[in-house]
Amino acid sequence: MRGVLRWLAPLVVVTVLFGTAFGQAGREAPPRNVILIGWDGAQRAHLREMLDRGQLPALKALIEEGALVDIDVITGATDTKAGWTQILTGYHPEVTGVYSNGRYRDVPAGLSVFERLKKHFGQDFVCVAVIGKREHCGEIREPFKKELTEEEAQRILEEQKRLQEKKKAAAKKAQAAAQKAAEAGAQPAQPKEPTQKPKQQKPKPQPGAGTQIIGRVVEEGGKKYLVFEGSPYYTMHKACDVWEYGLMEDDKVGSLAVELLEKYKDRPFFFFVHFAEVDHQGHRFGENSKEYDEAMISADTWTGRIVAKLKELGLYDKTLIYVTSDHGFDEDRTSHSYAPYIFLATNDPLVKRAGMRQDIAPTILDRFGVDLSKLEPPLDGEPLTKPATKPVLKAPETRPAPAQPVQQQQERQRAAAKKREAAAAGAKP
């Protein structure tokens, strides 16, 4: 018996090594499937600390097969609408029209990863989006233009002003509370649960979403209109076989994602799976809270279950997984007003370099075999699997001063030129 075991042992080692090498080599080729997993609001430094403590085993396993690289936010706000729009398109806000949660529009047709892949592979290719947020990521609102009376227009303008002032006051109060708690070495106060719940409960508001009036008041030909240019996802969602949003809880997002993997196992696919609880708990309790840690662990647990399902279906070696975030979190605060430090974790062995938020979509498209040189307009980002041909910028530690409008810049340049001409003329004998 011992002789048989001595003979089998080397065979087992060779088999294991060959299987690992085969999986690695298989993932260097164009994938059959890609899954983009979003950990909304996951701060890069916090994530690395948890990895070092061994609290994110599923993410660690992916990284051991592929890479963990730094991603910085250079253009667009460090918020959800700007973040996921840039990740899902590869363009700057000047192209998509999505600058922030408060300044946005429906992304022009054809620019999203979903639409690109449907066009490249045909209708048999499956696109799925399973999204945790109710606001800022995934919501589908159609553009509209509605004529207003003078009274309606005035009422809307006053309400928008009131909401803006309320938002500023709430942000200031939250920052003061977080600062006070940090100085005292305590966590921010947790919201109290009501002693008696009403019979009919409205859905709980999404943490960090705030309240807003949809649309803006404009005047055309002496008439006033309420104009809304649509949510960023209105057109792109039409390219998906499944588009579910507003699930809020990681358990609901993860369960549906696993169920849909079973449903579409026989067809090539691109899944966008968005977990929202990291961001929600960050807004409720702060970036350094135990609740923020627990939400990160929840996202990791469901990432591991998605990997396990792929292995069960025999699809893991044919699937590339990319885990990223739309923005980070302000250190020790409940906000992400300037939080440009995110990450990309993957089992893709070809990812080699750090990059910027707009580089994620080109990485996915390029790995699927899409010819990026033929895309119009040209992508602003570049694949992280290849050397960069454009500068790879790092986000500054503090928020840069807001850029001046082009008209102001031109006026200043003209004034400076006249000043130089006058000075030169005065210097002549």
C-alpha positions as a Markdown table, in Angstrom:
| # | Residue | x | y | z |
|---|---|---|---|---|
| 1 | Met | 0.0 | 0.0 | 0.0 |
| 2 | Arg | 2.8 | 2.4 | 0.9 |
| 3 | Gly | 4.4 | 1.7 | -2.5 |
| 4 | Val | 1.2 | 2.7 | -4.2 |
| 5 | Leu | 0.9 | 5.9 | -2.2 |
| 6 | Arg | 4.5 | 6.8 | -3.0 |
| 7 | Trp | 3.7 | 6.3 | -6.7 |
| 8 | Leu | 0.5 | 8.4 | -6.5 |
| 9 | Ala | 1.9 | 11.3 | -4.5 |
| 10 | Pro | 4.0 | 12.8 | -7.4 |
| 11 | Leu | 1.0 | 12.3 | -9.7 |
| 12 | Val | -1.3 | 14.2 | -7.4 |
| 13 | Val | 1.3 | 17.1 | -7.2 |
| 14 | Val | 1.7 | 17.2 | -11.0 |
| 15 | Thr | -2.1 | 17.2 | -11.4 |
| 16 | Val | -2.6 | 20.1 | -9.0 |
| 17 | Leu | 0.2 | 22.1 | -10.5 |
| 18 | Phe | -1.1 | 21.4 | -14.0 |
| 19 | Gly | -4.6 | 22.4 | -13.1 |
| 20 | Thr | -3.5 | 25.7 | -11.5 |
| 21 | Ala | -1.3 | 26.5 | -14.5 |
| 22 | Phe | -4.1 | 25.6 | -16.9 |
| 23 | Gly | -6.5 | 28.0 | -15.0 |
| 24 | Gln | -3.9 | 30.8 | -15.0 |
| 25 | Ala | -3.1 | 30.3 | -18.7 |
| 26 | Gly | -6.8 | 30.0 | -19.5 |
| 27 | Arg | -7.5 | 33.4 | -17.9 |
| 28 | Glu | -4.7 | 35.1 | -20.0 |
| 29 | Ala | -6.8 | 34.4 | -23.1 |
| 30 | Pro | -10.0 | 36.4 | -23.9 |
| 31 | Pro | -12.6 | 35.4 | -21.3 |
| 32 | Arg | -16.0 | 33.8 | -22.0 |
| 33 | Asn | -17.5 | 35.8 | -19.1 |
| 34 | Val | -16.7 | 38.9 | -17.0 |
| 35 | Ile | -18.2 | 39.9 | -13.6 |
| 36 | Leu | -17.7 | 43.4 | -12.4 |
| 37 | Ile | -18.4 | 43.6 | -8.7 |
| 38 | Gly | -19.0 | 46.9 | -7.0 |
| 39 | Trp | -18.2 | 47.6 | -3.3 |
| 40 | Asp | -19.8 | 51.0 | -3.2 |
| 41 | Gly | -17.9 | 53.4 | -1.0 |
| 42 | Ala | -15.0 | 51.1 | -0.1 |
| 43 | Gln | -12.0 | 53.3 | 0.9 |
| 44 | Arg | -8.7 | 51.9 | -0.4 |
| 45 | Ala | -6.6 | 52.4 | 2.8 |
| 46 | His | -9.4 | 50.8 | 4.9 |
| 47 | Leu | -9.6 | 47.9 | 2.5 |
| 48 | Arg | -5.9 | 47.2 | 2.6 |
| 49 | Glu | -5.9 | 47.3 | 6.4 |
| 50 | Met | -8.7 | 44.7 | 6.5 |
| 51 | Leu | -6.8 | 42.5 | 3.9 |
| 52 | Asp | -3.7 | 42.7 | 6.2 |
| 53 | Arg | -5.9 | 41.6 | 9.1 |
| 54 | Gly | -7.1 | 38.6 | 7.1 |
| 55 | Gln | -10.8 | 39.8 | 7.2 |
| 56 | Leu | -11.4 | 39.6 | 3.4 |
| 57 | Pro | -10.4 | 36.1 | 2.4 |
| 58 | Ala | -12.4 | 36.0 | -0.9 |
| 59 | Leu | -10.8 | 39.2 | -2.1 |
| 60 | Lys | -7.4 | 37.9 | -1.1 |
| 61 | Ala | -7.9 | 34.7 | -3.1 |
| 62 | Leu | -8.7 | 36.7 | -6.2 |
| 63 | Ile | -5.7 | 39.0 | -5.7 |
| 64 | Glu | -3.4 | 35.9 | -5.3 |
| 65 | Glu | -4.5 | 34.8 | -8.8 |
| 66 | Gly | -4.4 | 38.3 | -10.3 |
| 67 | Ala | -3.6 | 41.7 | -8.9 |
| 68 | Leu | -4.6 | 44.5 | -6.5 |
| 69 | Val | -3.8 | 47.9 | -8.0 |
| 70 | Asp | -4.5 | 51.5 | -6.9 |
| 71 | Ile | -7.2 | 53.4 | -8.8 |
| 72 | Asp | -7.5 | 57.2 | -8.4 |
| 73 | Val | -10.4 | 59.5 | -9.2 |
| 74 | Ile | -9.1 | 62.4 | -11.3 |
| 75 | Thr | -12.2 | 63.7 | -13.1 |
| 76 | Gly | -15.8 | 63.8 | -11.9 |
| 77 | Ala | -17.0 | 64.0 | -8.3 |
| 78 | Thr | -16.2 | 61.3 | -5.7 |
| 79 | Asp | -19.8 | 60.2 | -5.6 |
| 80 | Thr | -22.0 | 57.4 | -6.9 |
| 81 | Lys | -23.4 | 58.8 | -10.1 |
| 82 | Ala | -20.1 | 60.2 | -11.4 |
| 83 | Gly | -18.3 | 57.1 | -10.2 |
| 84 | Trp | -20.3 | 54.2 | -11.7 |
| 85 | Thr | -21.0 | 56.2 | -14.9 |
| 86 | Gln | -17.3 | 56.6 | -15.5 |
| 87 | Ile | -16.6 | 52.9 | -14.6 |
| 88 | Leu | -19.3 | 51.7 | -16.9 |
| 89 | Thr | -18.3 | 53.9 | -19.9 |
| 90 | Gly | -14.6 | 54.8 | -19.7 |
| 91 | Tyr | -15.3 | 58.5 | -20.4 |
| 92 | His | -14.8 | 61.8 | -18.6 |
| 93 | Pro | -17.9 | 63.8 | -17.6 |
| 94 | Glu | -17.5 | 66.1 | -20.5 |
| 95 | Val | -18.5 | 63.2 | -22.8 |
| 96 | Thr | -21.2 | 61.5 | -20.6 |
| 97 | Gly | -22.7 | 64.6 | -19.0 |
| 98 | Val | -22.5 | 63.0 | -15.6 |
| 99 | Tyr | -20.4 | 65.2 | -13.3 |
| 100 | Ser | -21.9 | 64.4 | -9.9 |
| 101 | Asn | -25.1 | 63.2 | -8.0 |
| 102 | Gly | -26.6 | 66.6 | -8.6 |
| 103 | Arg | -25.3 | 67.4 | -12.1 |
| 104 | Tyr | -26.1 | 64.6 | -14.6 |
| 105 | Arg | -28.1 | 63.5 | -17.6 |
| 106 | Asp | -28.9 | 60.3 | -19.5 |
| 107 | Val | -25.7 | 58.9 | -20.9 |
| 108 | Pro | -25.7 | 59.2 | -24.7 |
| 109 | Ala | -26.6 | 56.0 | -26.5 |
| 110 | Gly | -23.9 | 53.5 | -27.3 |
| 111 | Leu | -21.3 | 54.5 | -24.7 |
| 112 | Ser | -21.8 | 52.0 | -21.9 |
| 113 | Val | -20.0 | 48.6 | -21.5 |
| 114 | Phe | -23.4 | 46.9 | -21.8 |
| 115 | Glu | -24.1 | 48.5 | -25.2 |
| 116 | Arg | -20.6 | 47.9 | -26.5 |
| 117 | Leu | -20.7 | 44.2 | -25.7 |
| 118 | Lys | -24.1 | 43.6 | -27.2 |
| 119 | Lys | -23.0 | 45.3 | -30.4 |
| 120 | His | -19.7 | 43.3 | -30.4 |
| 121 | Phe | -21.1 | 39.8 | -29.6 |
| 122 | Gly | -24.7 | 40.0 | -30.7 |
| 123 | Gln | -28.0 | 39.5 | -28.9 |
| 124 | Asp | -27.1 | 36.0 | -27.6 |
| 125 | Phe | -24.6 | 37.6 | -25.3 |
| 126 | Val | -26.1 | 38.2 | -21.9 |
| 127 | Cys | -25.8 | 41.5 | -19.9 |
| 128 | Val | -27.1 | 41.6 | -16.3 |
| 129 | Ala | -27.1 | 44.4 | -13.7 |
| 130 | Val | -28.1 | 43.6 | -10.1 |
| 131 | Ile | -27.8 | 46.9 | -8.1 |
| 132 | Gly | -28.1 | 47.6 | -4.4 |
| 133 | Lys | -28.9 | 51.3 | -4.5 |
| 134 | Arg | -32.3 | 52.9 | -4.9 |
| 135 | Glu | -30.8 | 56.3 | -5.8 |
| 136 | His | -27.7 | 57.4 | -7.7 |
| 137 | Cys | -27.0 | 53.9 | -9.2 |
| 138 | Gly | -29.4 | 52.0 | -11.4 |
| 139 | Glu | -32.5 | 54.2 | -11.1 |
| 140 | Ile | -34.4 | 54.5 | -14.4 |
| 141 | Arg | -35.9 | 57.9 | -15.1 |
| 142 | Glu | -37.0 | 59.1 | -18.5 |
| 143 | Pro | -36.1 | 62.6 | -19.8 |
| 144 | Phe | -39.0 | 65.0 | -19.9 |
| 145 | Lys | -39.9 | 68.7 | -20.5 |
| 146 | Lys | -43.0 | 70.1 | -18.8 |
| 147 | Glu | -44.4 | 73.6 | -19.2 |
| 148 | Leu | -44.9 | 75.5 | -15.9 |
| 149 | Thr | -47.0 | 78.4 | -14.7 |
| 150 | Glu | -45.2 | 81.3 | -13.1 |
| 151 | Glu | -46.4 | 80.2 | -9.6 |
| 152 | Glu | -45.3 | 76.6 | -10.2 |
| 153 | Ala | -41.8 | 77.7 | -11.4 |
| 154 | Gln | -41.4 | 80.0 | -8.4 |
| 155 | Arg | -42.5 | 77.3 | -6.0 |
| 156 | Ile | -40.0 | 74.8 | -7.4 |
| 157 | Leu | -37.2 | 77.3 | -7.3 |
| 158 | Glu | -37.9 | 78.1 | -3.7 |
| 159 | Glu | -38.1 | 74.4 | -2.8 |
| 160 | Gln | -34.8 | 73.7 | -4.5 |
| 161 | Lys | -33.2 | 76.5 | -2.6 |
| 162 | Arg | -34.6 | 75.3 | 0.7 |
| 163 | Leu | -33.4 | 71.7 | 0.0 |
| 164 | Gln | -29.9 | 73.0 | -0.9 |
| 165 | Glu | -29.7 | 75.0 | 2.3 |
| 166 | Lys | -31.0 | 72.0 | 4.3 |
| 167 | Lys | -28.4 | 69.7 | 2.7 |
| 168 | Lys | -25.5 | 72.1 | 3.5 |
| 169 | Ala | -26.7 | 72.5 | 7.1 |
| 170 | Ala | -27.0 | 68.7 | 7.5 |
| 171 | Ala | -23.5 | 68.1 | 6.0 |
| 172 | Lys | -22.0 | 70.7 | 8.4 |
| 173 | Lys | -23.8 | 69.1 | 11.4 |
| 174 | Ala | -22.6 | 65.6 | 10.4 |
| 175 | Gln | -19.0 | 66.8 | 10.0 |
| 176 | Ala | -19.1 | 68.5 | 13.4 |
| 177 | Ala | -20.6 | 65.4 | 15.1 |
| 178 | Ala | -18.0 | 63.2 | 13.5 |
| 179 | Gln | -15.2 | 65.5 | 14.5 |
| 180 | Lys | -16.5 | 65.7 | 18.1 |
| 181 | Ala | -16.8 | 61.9 | 18.2 |
| 182 | Ala | -13.3 | 61.4 | 16.9 |
| 183 | Glu | -11.9 | 63.8 | 19.4 |
| 184 | Ala | -13.7 | 61.9 | 22.2 |
| 185 | Gly | -12.5 | 58.6 | 20.8 |
| 186 | Ala | -16.1 | 57.4 | 20.2 |
| 187 | Gln | -18.2 | 56.4 | 17.3 |
| 188 | Pro | -20.8 | 58.8 | 15.9 |
| 189 | Ala | -24.1 | 58.6 | 17.6 |
| 190 | Gln | -26.3 | 55.9 | 16.1 |
| 191 | Pro | -29.9 | 56.8 | 15.1 |
| 192 | Lys | -32.5 | 55.8 | 17.5 |
| 193 | Glu | -35.2 | 53.3 | 16.5 |
| 194 | Pro | -38.8 | 54.3 | 17.1 |
| 195 | Thr | -40.4 | 52.6 | 20.1 |
| 196 | Gln | -43.5 | 51.9 | 18.0 |
| 197 | Lys | -43.5 | 51.2 | 14.3 |
| 198 | Pro | -46.3 | 52.6 | 12.2 |
| 199 | Lys | -48.6 | 50.1 | 10.6 |
| 200 | Gln | -47.7 | 51.1 | 7.1 |
| 201 | Gln | -44.0 | 51.9 | 6.7 |
| 202 | Lys | -42.5 | 53.8 | 3.9 |
| 203 | Pro | -39.2 | 52.4 | 2.4 |
| 204 | Lys | -36.3 | 53.7 | 4.5 |
| 205 | Pro | -34.5 | 56.5 | 2.8 |
| 206 | Gln | -31.2 | 55.5 | 1.3 |
| 207 | Pro | -28.3 | 56.8 | 3.5 |
| 208 | Gly | -26.4 | 59.6 | 1.8 |
| 209 | Ala | -29.0 | 60.0 | -1.0 |
| 210 | Gly | -30.6 | 63.2 | 0.3 |
| 211 | Thr | -33.7 | 64.8 | -1.2 |
| 212 | Gln | -33.9 | 66.5 | -4.5 |
| 213 | Ile | -36.5 | 67.9 | -7.0 |
| 214 | Ile | -36.0 | 66.2 | -10.3 |
| 215 | Gly | -35.3 | 68.6 | -13.1 |
| 216 | Arg | -34.4 | 72.3 | -13.4 |
| 217 | Val | -36.5 | 75.4 | -14.3 |
| 218 | Val | -35.5 | 77.0 | -17.7 |
| 219 | Glu | -37.1 | 79.8 | -19.7 |
| 220 | Glu | -37.6 | 79.5 | -23.4 |
| 221 | Gly | -39.5 | 82.0 | -25.6 |
| 222 | Gly | -41.0 | 83.7 | -22.6 |
| 223 | Lys | -42.3 | 80.4 | -21.1 |
| 224 | Lys | -41.0 | 78.5 | -18.2 |
| 225 | Tyr | -40.4 | 74.7 | -18.3 |
| 226 | Leu | -39.3 | 72.0 | -15.9 |
| 227 | Val | -36.6 | 70.1 | -17.8 |
| 228 | Phe | -35.1 | 66.8 | -16.8 |
| 229 | Glu | -32.5 | 65.1 | -19.0 |
| 230 | Gly | -32.9 | 61.6 | -17.6 |
| 231 | Ser | -31.0 | 59.5 | -15.1 |
| 232 | Pro | -27.6 | 58.3 | -16.4 |
| 233 | Tyr | -28.8 | 54.7 | -16.7 |
| 234 | Tyr | -32.0 | 55.3 | -18.7 |
| 235 | Thr | -30.6 | 54.4 | -22.1 |
| 236 | Met | -27.9 | 52.0 | -21.1 |
| 237 | His | -30.3 | 49.8 | -19.1 |
| 238 | Lys | -32.1 | 48.9 | -22.3 |
| 239 | Ala | -29.1 | 46.8 | -23.5 |
| 240 | Cys | -29.5 | 44.5 | -20.5 |
| 241 | Asp | -31.4 | 41.2 | -20.3 |
| 242 | Val | -31.9 | 41.9 | -16.6 |
| 243 | Trp | -31.7 | 45.2 | -14.8 |
| 244 | Glu | -32.7 | 45.1 | -11.1 |
| 245 | Tyr | -32.0 | 48.0 | -8.7 |
| 246 | Gly | -33.1 | 49.2 | -5.3 |
| 247 | Leu | -32.4 | 45.9 | -3.5 |
| 248 | Met | -30.5 | 47.8 | -0.8 |
| 249 | Glu | -29.3 | 44.7 | 1.2 |
| 250 | Asp | -26.2 | 42.7 | 0.2 |
| 251 | Asp | -28.1 | 39.4 | 0.8 |
| 252 | Lys | -30.7 | 40.3 | -1.7 |
| 253 | Val | -28.1 | 41.5 | -4.3 |
| 254 | Gly | -26.0 | 38.4 | -3.8 |
| 255 | Ser | -28.8 | 35.9 | -3.8 |
| 256 | Leu | -30.2 | 37.3 | -7.1 |
| 257 | Ala | -26.8 | 37.3 | -8.7 |
| 258 | Val | -26.2 | 33.7 | -7.8 |
| 259 | Glu | -29.7 | 32.8 | -9.1 |
| 260 | Leu | -29.0 | 34.5 | -12.4 |
| 261 | Leu | -25.7 | 32.8 | -12.8 |
| 262 | Glu | -27.6 | 29.5 | -12.7 |
| 263 | Lys | -30.1 | 30.8 | -15.2 |
| 264 | Tyr | -27.5 | 32.1 | -17.8 |
| 265 | Lys | -24.8 | 29.5 | -17.2 |
| 266 | Asp | -25.0 | 28.2 | -20.8 |
| 267 | Arg | -24.5 | 31.6 | -22.5 |
| 268 | Pro | -21.5 | 34.0 | -22.4 |
| 269 | Phe | -22.2 | 37.0 | -20.1 |
| 270 | Phe | -21.2 | 40.2 | -18.5 |
| 271 | Phe | -22.6 | 40.8 | -15.0 |
| 272 | Phe | -22.5 | 44.0 | -13.0 |
| 273 | Val | -23.1 | 43.1 | -9.3 |
| 274 | His | -23.4 | 46.2 | -7.0 |
| 275 | Phe | -23.2 | 45.9 | -3.2 |
| 276 | Ala | -24.4 | 49.0 | -1.4 |
| 277 | Glu | -24.0 | 48.3 | 2.3 |
| 278 | Val | -20.4 | 49.6 | 2.6 |
| 279 | Asp | -21.5 | 53.0 | 1.5 |
| 280 | His | -24.7 | 52.9 | 3.5 |
| 281 | Gln | -23.0 | 52.0 | 6.8 |
| 282 | Gly | -20.2 | 54.6 | 6.1 |
| 283 | His | -22.9 | 57.3 | 5.9 |
| 284 | Arg | -24.7 | 56.0 | 9.0 |
| 285 | Phe | -21.8 | 55.3 | 11.3 |
| 286 | Gly | -18.6 | 56.6 | 9.7 |
| 287 | Glu | -15.6 | 55.1 | 7.9 |
| 288 | Asn | -13.8 | 53.8 | 11.0 |
| 289 | Ser | -16.9 | 52.2 | 12.5 |
| 290 | Lys | -17.3 | 48.5 | 13.2 |
| 291 | Glu | -20.4 | 48.7 | 11.0 |
| 292 | Tyr | -18.3 | 49.8 | 8.1 |
| 293 | Asp | -16.0 | 46.8 | 8.7 |
| 294 | Glu | -19.0 | 44.5 | 8.9 |
| 295 | Ala | -20.3 | 45.8 | 5.6 |
| 296 | Met | -17.0 | 45.2 | 3.9 |
| 297 | Ile | -17.0 | 41.7 | 5.3 |
| 298 | Ser | -20.5 | 41.2 | 3.9 |
| 299 | Ala | -19.4 | 42.3 | 0.4 |
| 300 | Asp | -16.4 | 39.9 | 0.7 |
| 301 | Thr | -18.6 | 37.0 | 1.8 |
| 302 | Trp | -20.9 | 37.4 | -1.2 |
| 303 | Thr | -18.0 | 37.8 | -3.5 |
| 304 | Gly | -16.8 | 34.5 | -2.3 |
| 305 | Arg | -20.3 | 32.9 | -2.8 |
| 306 | Ile | -20.3 | 34.2 | -6.4 |
| 307 | Val | -16.9 | 32.6 | -7.0 |
| 308 | Ala | -18.1 | 29.4 | -5.4 |
| 309 | Lys | -21.2 | 29.3 | -7.7 |
| 310 | Leu | -18.9 | 29.8 | -10.7 |
| 311 | Lys | -16.8 | 26.9 | -9.6 |
| 312 | Glu | -19.9 | 24.8 | -9.1 |
| 313 | Leu | -21.0 | 25.6 | -12.6 |
| 314 | Gly | -17.6 | 24.9 | -14.1 |
| 315 | Leu | -17.3 | 28.5 | -15.2 |
| 316 | Tyr | -14.7 | 29.9 | -12.9 |
| 317 | Asp | -11.7 | 29.3 | -15.2 |
| 318 | Lys | -13.6 | 31.0 | -18.1 |
| 319 | Thr | -14.5 | 34.1 | -16.0 |
| 320 | Leu | -12.6 | 37.2 | -15.1 |
| 321 | Ile | -13.8 | 39.0 | -12.0 |
| 322 | Tyr | -13.1 | 42.7 | -11.3 |
| 323 | Val | -13.9 | 44.2 | -7.9 |
| 324 | Thr | -13.8 | 47.9 | -7.5 |
| 325 | Ser | -15.5 | 51.0 | -5.9 |
| 326 | Asp | -16.9 | 54.2 | -7.2 |
| 327 | His | -15.3 | 56.3 | -4.5 |
| 328 | Gly | -13.7 | 56.0 | -1.1 |
| 329 | Phe | -14.7 | 57.7 | 2.2 |
| 330 | Asp | -13.4 | 60.8 | 4.0 |
| 331 | Glu | -11.1 | 59.5 | 6.7 |
| 332 | Asp | -13.1 | 58.9 | 10.0 |
| 333 | Arg | -16.2 | 60.7 | 8.6 |
| 334 | Thr | -19.6 | 59.9 | 7.3 |
| 335 | Ser | -19.1 | 61.6 | 4.0 |
| 336 | His | -17.1 | 61.3 | 0.8 |
| 337 | Ser | -16.9 | 64.9 | -0.3 |
| 338 | Tyr | -13.3 | 64.3 | -1.5 |
| 339 | Ala | -12.5 | 60.6 | -1.4 |
| 340 | Pro | -10.6 | 59.8 | -4.6 |
| 341 | Tyr | -8.7 | 56.7 | -3.5 |
| 342 | Ile | -10.2 | 53.4 | -4.7 |
| 343 | Phe | -8.8 | 50.1 | -6.1 |
| 344 | Leu | -9.2 | 47.3 | -8.5 |
| 345 | Ala | -8.9 | 43.7 | -7.2 |
| 346 | Thr | -9.0 | 40.9 | -9.8 |
| 347 | Asn | -8.2 | 37.3 | -10.8 |
| 348 | Asp | -7.0 | 38.7 | -14.1 |
| 349 | Pro | -3.3 | 37.9 | -14.3 |
| 350 | Leu | -2.7 | 40.5 | -17.1 |
| 351 | Val | -3.6 | 43.5 | -14.9 |
| 352 | Lys | -0.2 | 45.0 | -14.1 |
| 353 | Arg | -0.4 | 48.7 | -13.3 |
| 354 | Ala | -2.2 | 51.3 | -11.3 |
| 355 | Gly | -4.6 | 53.7 | -13.1 |
| 356 | Met | -7.6 | 56.0 | -13.0 |
| 357 | Arg | -11.3 | 55.4 | -12.7 |
| 358 | Gln | -11.9 | 55.7 | -16.5 |
| 359 | Asp | -9.4 | 52.8 | -17.1 |
| 360 | Ile | -11.7 | 50.1 | -15.8 |
| 361 | Ala | -14.2 | 50.0 | -18.8 |
| 362 | Pro | -11.4 | 49.8 | -21.4 |
| 363 | Thr | -9.8 | 47.0 | -19.4 |
| 364 | Ile | -13.0 | 44.9 | -19.6 |
| 365 | Leu | -13.7 | 45.7 | -23.2 |
| 366 | Asp | -10.1 | 45.0 | -24.3 |
| 367 | Arg | -10.1 | 41.7 | -22.5 |
| 368 | Phe | -13.3 | 40.7 | -24.3 |
| 369 | Gly | -11.5 | 41.4 | -27.6 |
| 370 | Val | -13.2 | 44.7 | -28.5 |
| 371 | Asp | -11.0 | 46.8 | -30.8 |
| 372 | Leu | -10.8 | 50.0 | -28.8 |
| 373 | Ser | -9.2 | 51.9 | -31.6 |
| 374 | Lys | -12.5 | 51.7 | -33.5 |
| 375 | Leu | -14.7 | 53.1 | -30.8 |
| 376 | Glu | -16.2 | 56.6 | -31.2 |
| 377 | Pro | -15.7 | 58.9 | -29.5 |
| 378 | Pro | -12.2 | 57.5 | -28.4 |
| 379 | Leu | -12.2 | 56.3 | -24.8 |
| 380 | Asp | -10.6 | 58.5 | -22.2 |
| 381 | Gly | -9.3 | 55.5 | -20.3 |
| 382 | Glu | -6.8 | 52.8 | -21.3 |
| 383 | Pro | -6.6 | 49.1 | -20.4 |
| 384 | Leu | -4.7 | 48.3 | -17.2 |
| 385 | Thr | -3.3 | 45.3 | -18.8 |
| 386 | Lys | -1.1 | 47.3 | -21.1 |
| 387 | Pro | 1.5 | 50.1 | -20.7 |
| 388 | Ala | -0.2 | 53.5 | -20.5 |
| 389 | Thr | 0.3 | 55.9 | -23.4 |
| 390 | Lys | -1.2 | 58.8 | -21.5 |
| 391 | Pro | -0.1 | 60.2 | -18.1 |
| 392 | Val | -1.3 | 58.1 | -15.2 |
| 393 | Leu | -2.3 | 60.8 | -12.7 |
| 394 | Lys | -2.5 | 60.5 | -8.9 |
| 395 | Ala | -5.2 | 62.3 | -7.0 |
| 396 | Pro | -3.8 | 65.1 | -4.8 |
| 397 | Glu | -4.3 | 64.8 | -1.0 |
| 398 | Thr | -6.6 | 67.8 | -0.9 |
| 399 | Arg | -9.4 | 68.8 | -3.2 |
| 400 | Pro | -8.0 | 70.9 | -6.1 |
| 401 | Ala | -9.5 | 74.4 | -6.6 |
| 402 | Pro | -12.5 | 74.4 | -8.9 |
| 403 | Ala | -11.6 | 75.0 | -12.6 |
| 404 | Gln | -12.5 | 78.4 | -14.0 |
| 405 | Pro | -15.1 | 78.5 | -16.7 |
| 406 | Val | -13.6 | 78.6 | -20.2 |
| 407 | Gln | -14.9 | 82.1 | -20.8 |
| 408 | Gln | -13.2 | 83.4 | -17.6 |
| 409 | Gln | -10.0 | 81.7 | -18.5 |
| 410 | Gln | -10.0 | 83.2 | -22.0 |
| 411 | Glu | -10.8 | 86.7 | -20.6 |
| 412 | Arg | -7.9 | 86.4 | -18.1 |
| 413 | Gln | -5.5 | 85.2 | -20.9 |
| 414 | Arg | -6.5 | 88.1 | -23.1 |
| 415 | Ala | -6.0 | 90.6 | -20.2 |
| 416 | Ala | -2.6 | 89.1 | -19.4 |
| 417 | Ala | -1.6 | 89.3 | -23.1 |
| 418 | Lys | -2.6 | 93.0 | -23.3 |
| 419 | Lys | -0.6 | 93.6 | -20.1 |
| 420 | Arg | 2.5 | 91.9 | -21.5 |
| 421 | Glu | 2.1 | 93.9 | -24.8 |
| 422 | Ala | 1.7 | 97.2 | -22.8 |
| 423 | Ala | 4.7 | 96.4 | -20.7 |
| 424 | Ala | 6.8 | 95.5 | -23.8 |
| 425 | Ala | 5.7 | 98.8 | -25.5 |
| 426 | Gly | 6.7 | 100.8 | -22.5 |
| 427 | Ala | 10.1 | 99.2 | -22.3 |
| 428 | Lys | 11.0 | 100.3 | -25.9 |
| 429 | Pro | 13.2 | 103.4 | -26.2 |
